[in-house]
Amino acid sequence: MQEKIIDDQILEKMTLENVFKIFNDNVFPMLNEEEKDYCNQLQEFCLELNPKIDKSKDVYVLFPELGKHGYMQRINLWNDFKPYGMKKEILLGTHLSMLDSQLELGRLASGILCGNPTFHYYSHGGTGDTIQKVQDELMSGQKIGCIGITEPNRGSDAVNMTTIASKDGDALIYNGEKVYTTNGPKADYFCTYGVHSAEDPRGTMVQAMIKKEFGVRTERLKINSVPRVHIAHTFFNDVKIPREYILADNGQGYVRLFEGLVPERLGIMGSGIGICWAGLIYGIIYTNLRKQFGKPVVRYQGVGYGLADLLTKSTAATSLALQAATIYDDKILFADKPSKEAEKWVAGISSQGKYYTAKLTHEICYEVQQHMGGIGVTDNSPVDELTDVSKIEEVIGGSRNIQLLLIQNQIQRYLRLI
């Protein structure tokens, strides 16, 4: 805090512990006992880690702390860290966002966007110890990962890639560039998609795990919203990838790309839910304690009604995220035979939920700043940082308009039902 202007009596109440208390009061009724216990473990971890966080340092120094507890991801079982599943991942992302929203952004890119494909590799019959070593290094937080999908001048057109993956015996040679690669300048591993033929991207798409030392070059992009997270323009110039690092070849990369998007977008919902609750709760605490004209400002309709509206929306978004995750777990992830009907529904709801939640993060944080007044735009509370990260939430995992395009396509398909 560069210059304190907030009242000490208010500041002492604006703690992460109190944020968790109000969060629990709102969310625990939606959870079973195992899930509540898991949240209590997460909160204990966050409260222990919080004093160690130095906001002048990049988030990556904290990755090993997450890895020790199996908190780089919780969709998949790794090293016997339980419980796990999509709902546990949603709750993990929510808590880490309340702790440190920039840390959560970096964690999600490394543990989910880059890490999840290593689990898919083995679930699809992949063999060998190479990818297992990559997985262990990413999940332990000892190494940093990022994903390479988006290309310059392609944006949301993720399929029609121009990064060429040429065959060289059993190896691949990558030539091309990716952009908005979160963690890229610090990454040890790049889970990157390319195509054998730009004319047939679906039929020739490749997914490979590329080590930095294979010859990857990155240039950091200046993104003011997240100064502690490095995001890059990434270049592959004759980068040779040995066979054991190829996750999917000959069009199977296209299958893996879309297989990963649903859990990734659900995970992003978890991150967004945490930003919503953190921003809202800090605003609730402040406006209940800050007095103007002799009474707490929350009692004025212009403030209290606005926060009531935001609380309603935050609760609804949380309910949606938890319900979507429950269906994903019960009917897809843990099902003996995944339900095609559920897969179709979750694919649609992951876009709807990601769109709504990401948009809501910005609305809540911005509106809370207005209700808090000048304090809300200083570093005297975490709300301004949450507002900044909310901008990235609307872009990562597919921007707002690409989600609306997907939802619009879903609406058009309904004609088949009549």
Order of alpha helices (4+ residues) and beta strands (2+ residues): alpha-alpha-alpha-alpha-alpha-alpha-alpha-alpha-beta-beta-beta-beta-alpha-beta-beta-beta-beta-alpha-beta-beta-alpha-alpha-alpha-alpha
